[in-house]
């Protein structure tokens, strides 16, 4: 068995583990810091909304030797607005300029034709109205709201309302971080970005539901035992699925990282960044929240229940008695006969070796002949 498999088995059996729940305040603080950074970035820099949301024109040129930087300079001089230029695989250029109407788009098209030394009718111009993007955004928000409601209802029925609330908080946490990263990085928000945001919600819930399912099974008849508190059982369930969560997250992140860093970065296919960045950040945030946020929150909510409070008191009281009895029960070296069961080796006794009988009566070693 591999070392990772051995560690996973020991985590599942509770032989080793990290106390995520006991250290939850530290991870809450980390999450709050990340969330505040994301909100500040969103408030200060805002989102770089794509042409589908602001309206404008997209110009596609035939194959040309003009560089991206030169084409961007030409487009910004002709339009007076910021331009986004992408070099496509066949050598053509895609020039995107926001907030242009039909007359302005025609003027920019003619100016670009002169600067690029291309016939104006060879440049394909496409106008995009902002209403189309608004419709997409509205539909996306409606879908997100419906999804959240259905998730809360399902989790409340399948598990309980505390788990549903914790999962909802984790989802909002993931979405906030992802949107904040978009604001800080400055990537363009397109319909592909919206699709990516909706996609990560399922991934974010997956690991959380797996842990919740294990916790639900482990917490059956929890009040009838005095070995573990609810928080300790929650931590055991979390450690039992930790390796699985890490493996599924890594496997999901590898192809997305290929799209983002190789396709979008190295190969220059910038349009891949629209969806790959939201997927990459969302998957990573979802794995983080399922481990460090969702389950500790459930433990926090549950420990406020009167039954769980009473259970904690019983568990701690039993442990305190056990420690006290263990300390008081440590007898010094024996100075007299001790009780044992038949067949056990007798301890050393003052006055010489001997065998201890069933009732603790010593029988001296015979020095005379047998009678």
C-alpha positions as CSV (number, residue, x, y, z in Angstrom):
1,X,0.0,0.0,0.0
2,X,1.3,3.5,-0.8
3,X,2.2,5.9,1.9
4,X,-0.7,8.2,0.9
5,X,-3.1,5.2,1.1
6,X,-1.7,4.3,4.6
7,X,-2.2,7.8,5.8
8,X,-5.7,7.9,4.4
9,X,-6.6,4.6,6.2
10,X,-5.2,5.9,9.5
11,X,-7.1,9.2,9.1
12,X,-10.3,7.2,8.4
13,X,-9.8,5.1,11.6
14,X,-9.1,8.2,13.7
15,X,-5.5,7.1,14.5
16,X,-4.1,10.4,13.3
17,X,-5.6,13.7,12.3
18,X,-5.5,17.4,12.4
19,X,-7.9,19.1,14.8
20,X,-9.7,21.4,12.3
21,X,-12.7,22.1,14.6
22,X,-10.6,23.0,17.7
23,X,-8.6,25.5,15.6
24,X,-11.6,26.9,13.8
25,X,-11.2,30.4,15.1
26,X,-7.8,30.7,13.3
27,X,-9.3,29.5,10.0
28,X,-12.3,31.8,10.5
29,X,-9.9,34.7,10.8
30,X,-8.1,33.7,7.6
31,X,-11.4,33.5,5.7
32,X,-12.5,36.8,7.0
33,X,-9.2,38.4,5.9
34,X,-9.5,36.9,2.4
35,X,-13.1,37.9,2.1
36,X,-12.4,41.5,3.2
37,X,-9.5,41.7,0.7
38,X,-11.9,40.5,-2.0
39,X,-14.6,43.0,-1.1
40,X,-12.1,45.9,-1.0
41,X,-10.8,44.9,-4.4
42,X,-14.4,44.8,-5.7
43,X,-15.2,48.2,-4.2
44,X,-12.0,49.9,-5.3
45,X,-11.3,48.4,-8.7
46,X,-14.7,47.0,-9.6
47,X,-15.3,44.4,-12.2
48,X,-14.0,44.7,-15.8
49,X,-17.3,44.0,-17.5
50,X,-17.1,42.7,-21.0
51,X,-18.6,44.1,-24.2
52,X,-21.6,41.8,-23.8
53,X,-22.6,43.8,-20.6
54,X,-21.5,47.3,-21.7
55,X,-22.2,47.2,-25.4
56,X,-19.8,48.1,-28.2
57,X,-18.2,46.7,-31.3
58,X,-16.0,43.8,-32.2
59,X,-13.7,44.2,-35.2
60,X,-12.1,41.1,-36.8
61,X,-9.3,41.8,-39.3
62,X,-7.9,39.5,-42.0
63,X,-4.4,38.0,-41.4
64,X,-2.0,40.8,-40.7
65,X,1.6,41.3,-39.4
66,X,0.6,44.1,-37.1
67,X,1.4,43.4,-33.5
68,X,-1.2,43.3,-30.7
69,X,0.2,46.4,-29.1
70,X,0.2,48.4,-32.3
71,X,-3.4,47.4,-33.1
72,X,-4.5,48.4,-29.6
73,X,-2.9,51.8,-30.0
74,X,-4.6,52.4,-33.3
75,X,-8.0,51.3,-32.0
76,X,-7.8,53.5,-28.9
77,X,-6.7,56.5,-31.0
78,X,-9.6,56.0,-33.4
79,X,-12.3,55.4,-30.8
80,X,-11.2,57.3,-27.7
81,X,-12.0,54.2,-25.6
82,X,-9.9,51.4,-24.1
83,X,-9.5,48.5,-26.6
84,X,-8.9,44.9,-26.0
85,X,-6.9,43.1,-28.8
86,X,-6.4,39.4,-29.2
87,X,-4.3,37.6,-31.7
88,X,-6.2,34.6,-33.0
89,X,-4.6,31.4,-34.2
90,X,-4.8,32.1,-37.9
91,X,-3.0,35.4,-37.7
92,X,-6.1,37.6,-37.5
93,X,-6.8,40.2,-34.9
94,X,-10.0,40.5,-32.7
95,X,-10.3,44.1,-31.6
96,X,-13.0,44.8,-29.0
97,X,-14.0,48.4,-28.1
98,X,-16.8,49.1,-25.6
99,X,-19.5,51.8,-25.7
100,X,-19.7,52.4,-29.4
101,X,-22.9,53.1,-31.4
102,X,-23.4,52.4,-35.1
103,X,-22.0,55.7,-36.4
104,X,-18.9,55.5,-34.1
105,X,-18.3,51.9,-35.1
106,X,-18.3,52.8,-38.8
107,X,-15.8,55.6,-38.1
108,X,-13.5,53.3,-36.1
109,X,-13.7,50.7,-38.8
110,X,-12.5,53.2,-41.5
111,X,-9.7,54.5,-39.3
112,X,-8.5,51.0,-38.5
113,X,-8.5,50.1,-42.2
114,X,-6.2,53.1,-42.9
115,X,-3.8,52.3,-40.0
116,X,-3.6,48.6,-40.8
117,X,-3.5,49.2,-44.5
118,X,-6.5,46.9,-45.1
119,X,-9.6,47.6,-47.1
120,X,-12.5,48.6,-44.9
121,X,-14.9,46.0,-46.2
122,X,-12.3,43.3,-45.2
123,X,-12.7,44.2,-41.6
124,X,-15.7,42.4,-40.1
125,X,-17.6,44.7,-37.6
126,X,-20.1,43.3,-35.2
127,X,-22.2,45.5,-32.9
128,X,-23.2,44.2,-29.5
129,X,-26.0,45.9,-27.5
130,X,-25.8,46.1,-23.7
131,X,-29.3,44.8,-23.3
132,X,-28.2,41.3,-24.3
133,X,-25.6,41.2,-21.5
134,X,-28.2,42.5,-19.0
135,X,-30.5,39.7,-19.9
136,X,-27.8,37.1,-19.4
137,X,-26.9,38.7,-16.0
138,X,-30.5,38.8,-14.9
139,X,-31.0,35.2,-15.9
140,X,-27.8,34.2,-14.1
141,X,-28.9,35.9,-10.9
142,X,-32.3,34.2,-11.1
143,X,-30.7,30.9,-11.6
144,X,-28.3,31.5,-8.7
145,X,-31.2,32.4,-6.4
146,X,-33.2,29.4,-7.3
147,X,-30.2,27.2,-6.9
148,X,-29.5,28.5,-3.4
149,X,-33.1,28.0,-2.3
150,X,-33.2,24.4,-3.6
151,X,-29.8,23.6,-2.0
152,X,-30.9,24.9,1.4
153,X,-34.2,23.0,1.2
154,X,-32.5,19.7,0.2
155,X,-29.8,19.9,2.8
156,X,-32.4,20.8,5.5
157,X,-34.4,17.7,4.6
158,X,-31.5,15.3,4.0
159,X,-29.5,16.5,7.0
160,X,-30.7,19.4,9.2
161,X,-31.1,23.1,9.0
162,X,-27.7,23.8,10.7
163,X,-25.9,21.9,8.0
164,X,-27.9,23.8,5.3
165,X,-27.0,27.1,6.9
166,X,-23.3,26.2,7.1
167,X,-23.3,25.0,3.4
168,X,-25.0,28.3,2.3
169,X,-22.4,30.4,4.2
170,X,-19.6,28.4,2.5
171,X,-21.1,28.9,-0.9
172,X,-21.4,32.7,-0.4
173,X,-17.8,32.6,0.9
174,X,-16.6,30.9,-2.3
175,X,-18.6,33.3,-4.7
176,X,-17.3,36.4,-2.9
177,X,-13.7,35.2,-3.1
178,X,-14.0,34.3,-6.8
179,X,-15.6,37.6,-7.7
180,X,-13.0,39.5,-5.7
181,X,-10.2,37.8,-7.5
182,X,-11.7,38.9,-10.8
183,X,-11.7,42.5,-9.5
184,X,-8.1,42.3,-8.3
185,X,-6.7,40.6,-11.4
186,X,-8.7,42.7,-13.8
187,X,-9.9,39.9,-16.0
188,X,-12.8,40.6,-18.2
189,X,-16.2,39.4,-17.0
190,X,-18.1,37.7,-19.9
191,X,-21.0,35.3,-20.2
192,X,-18.3,32.5,-19.9
193,X,-17.4,33.9,-16.5
194,X,-21.0,33.7,-15.4
195,X,-21.2,30.1,-16.5
196,X,-18.0,29.3,-14.6
197,X,-19.4,30.9,-11.4
198,X,-22.6,28.8,-11.7
199,X,-20.5,25.7,-12.3
200,X,-18.3,26.0,-9.2
201,X,-21.3,25.9,-6.9
202,X,-21.8,22.2,-7.6
203,X,-18.1,21.5,-6.9
204,X,-18.2,23.6,-3.8
205,X,-21.0,21.5,-2.4
206,X,-19.7,18.1,-3.3
207,X,-17.0,17.7,-0.6
208,X,-19.2,19.5,1.9
209,X,-22.0,17.0,1.4
210,X,-19.6,14.0,1.6
211,X,-18.4,15.2,5.1
212,X,-21.9,16.0,6.2
213,X,-23.0,12.5,5.3
214,X,-20.3,10.9,7.3
215,X,-21.0,13.2,10.2
216,X,-24.7,12.3,10.1
217,X,-23.9,8.6,10.3
218,X,-21.3,9.1,13.1
219,X,-23.6,11.2,15.2
220,X,-26.4,8.7,15.4
221,X,-27.3,8.1,19.0
222,X,-24.5,10.5,20.0
223,X,-26.2,11.3,23.3
224,X,-26.1,7.7,24.4
225,X,-22.3,7.6,24.7
226,X,-19.8,9.6,26.7
227,X,-16.6,9.1,24.7
228,X,-16.8,12.0,22.2
229,X,-18.4,15.5,22.0
230,X,-20.1,16.5,18.9
231,X,-17.2,18.7,17.8
232,X,-14.8,15.7,18.2
233,X,-17.1,13.5,16.1
234,X,-17.3,16.3,13.4
235,X,-13.5,16.5,13.3
236,X,-13.2,12.7,13.0
237,X,-15.6,12.7,10.0
238,X,-13.7,15.5,8.4
239,X,-10.3,13.7,8.8
240,X,-11.9,10.5,7.5
241,X,-12.7,12.2,4.1
242,X,-9.7,14.5,4.0
243,X,-7.6,12.5,1.6
244,X,-10.6,11.9,-0.7
245,X,-11.3,15.6,-0.7
246,X,-7.7,16.5,-1.6
247,X,-7.6,13.9,-4.4
248,X,-10.8,15.0,-6.0
249,X,-9.8,18.6,-5.8
250,X,-6.4,18.0,-7.4
251,X,-7.9,16.0,-10.2
252,X,-10.5,18.7,-10.9
253,X,-7.9,21.5,-10.8
254,X,-5.3,19.9,-13.1
255,X,-7.3,20.3,-16.4
256,X,-8.6,23.7,-15.4
257,X,-5.0,24.8,-14.6
258,X,-4.0,23.6,-18.1
259,X,-6.7,25.8,-19.6
260,X,-5.7,28.8,-17.5
261,X,-1.9,28.8,-17.5
262,X,-1.1,26.9,-20.7
263,X,-4.0,27.7,-23.0
264,X,-4.7,31.3,-21.7
265,X,-1.2,32.3,-20.6
266,X,1.4,30.4,-22.6
267,X,-0.5,29.9,-25.9
268,X,-2.3,33.2,-25.7
269,X,-5.9,32.0,-26.0
270,X,-7.2,34.8,-23.8
271,X,-10.8,33.8,-24.2
272,X,-10.1,30.7,-22.2
273,X,-9.4,32.9,-19.2
274,X,-13.1,33.9,-19.0
275,X,-14.2,30.6,-17.7
276,X,-11.0,28.9,-16.5
277,X,-10.1,31.6,-13.9
278,X,-13.5,31.4,-12.3
279,X,-13.3,27.6,-12.2
280,X,-9.8,27.5,-10.8
281,X,-10.4,30.0,-8.0
282,X,-13.9,28.6,-7.3
283,X,-12.7,25.0,-7.1
284,X,-9.8,25.9,-4.7
285,X,-12.1,28.1,-2.6
286,X,-14.7,25.3,-2.5
287,X,-12.2,22.7,-1.2
288,X,-11.0,25.2,1.4
289,X,-14.4,26.1,2.6
290,X,-15.6,22.5,2.8
291,X,-12.7,21.6,5.1
292,X,-12.1,24.8,7.2
293,X,-15.5,26.5,7.1
294,X,-18.6,24.3,6.6
295,X,-17.9,21.5,9.1
296,X,-16.5,23.8,11.9
297,X,-19.6,26.0,11.5
298,X,-21.9,23.0,11.9
299,X,-20.0,22.1,15.1
300,X,-20.4,25.7,16.3
301,X,-24.1,25.7,15.6
302,X,-24.6,22.2,17.1
303,X,-22.7,22.8,20.3
304,X,-25.3,25.5,21.2
305,X,-28.0,22.9,21.4
306,X,-28.9,22.0,25.0
307,X,-28.4,18.3,24.4
308,X,-25.0,18.8,23.0
309,X,-24.1,21.1,25.9
310,X,-25.2,18.4,28.4
311,X,-23.2,15.7,26.4
312,X,-20.1,17.9,26.5
313,X,-20.4,18.2,30.3
314,X,-20.8,14.4,30.7
315,X,-17.8,13.7,28.4
316,X,-15.5,16.2,30.2
317,X,-16.7,15.0,33.6
318,X,-16.0,11.4,32.7
319,X,-12.5,12.3,31.5
320,X,-11.8,14.3,34.6
321,X,-12.8,11.3,36.8
322,X,-10.7,9.0,34.7
323,X,-7.6,11.2,35.0
324,X,-8.2,11.5,38.7
325,X,-8.6,7.8,39.2
326,X,-5.6,7.1,37.1
327,X,-3.5,9.4,39.3
328,X,-4.8,8.2,42.6
329,X,-4.7,4.5,41.5
330,X,-1.0,4.5,40.9
331,X,0.1,2.3,43.9
332,X,3.8,2.4,45.1
333,X,5.8,-0.8,45.4
334,X,3.8,-3.4,47.2
335,X,4.4,-3.9,50.9
336,X,1.9,-6.7,51.5
337,X,-0.2,-9.4,49.8
338,X,-2.2,-8.2,46.8
339,X,-5.4,-9.7,45.3
340,X,-5.1,-11.3,41.9
341,X,-6.8,-14.0,39.9
342,X,-5.8,-17.6,39.9
343,X,-2.8,-18.3,37.6
344,X,-1.5,-14.8,37.6
345,X,2.1,-14.3,38.6
346,X,2.3,-12.9,42.1
347,X,4.1,-9.6,42.8
348,X,7.1,-9.5,45.1
349,X,6.0,-9.4,48.7
350,X,7.8,-8.3,51.8
351,X,9.3,-11.3,53.6
352,X,10.2,-13.2,50.5
353,X,8.8,-14.8,47.4
354,X,5.5,-16.5,47.5
355,X,2.3,-17.3,45.6
356,X,-0.9,-15.3,46.2
357,X,-4.0,-17.4,46.4
358,X,-7.4,-16.5,45.1
359,X,-8.4,-14.7,48.3
360,X,-5.1,-13.0,48.8
361,X,-3.8,-15.4,51.5
362,X,-0.1,-16.2,51.0
363,X,1.2,-19.7,51.4
364,X,4.7,-19.8,52.7
365,X,7.4,-21.8,51.0
366,X,7.7,-25.1,52.7
367,X,11.0,-25.8,54.4
368,X,10.2,-29.2,55.9
369,X,9.2,-32.5,54.4
370,X,5.8,-32.9,52.9
371,X,3.0,-34.0,55.2
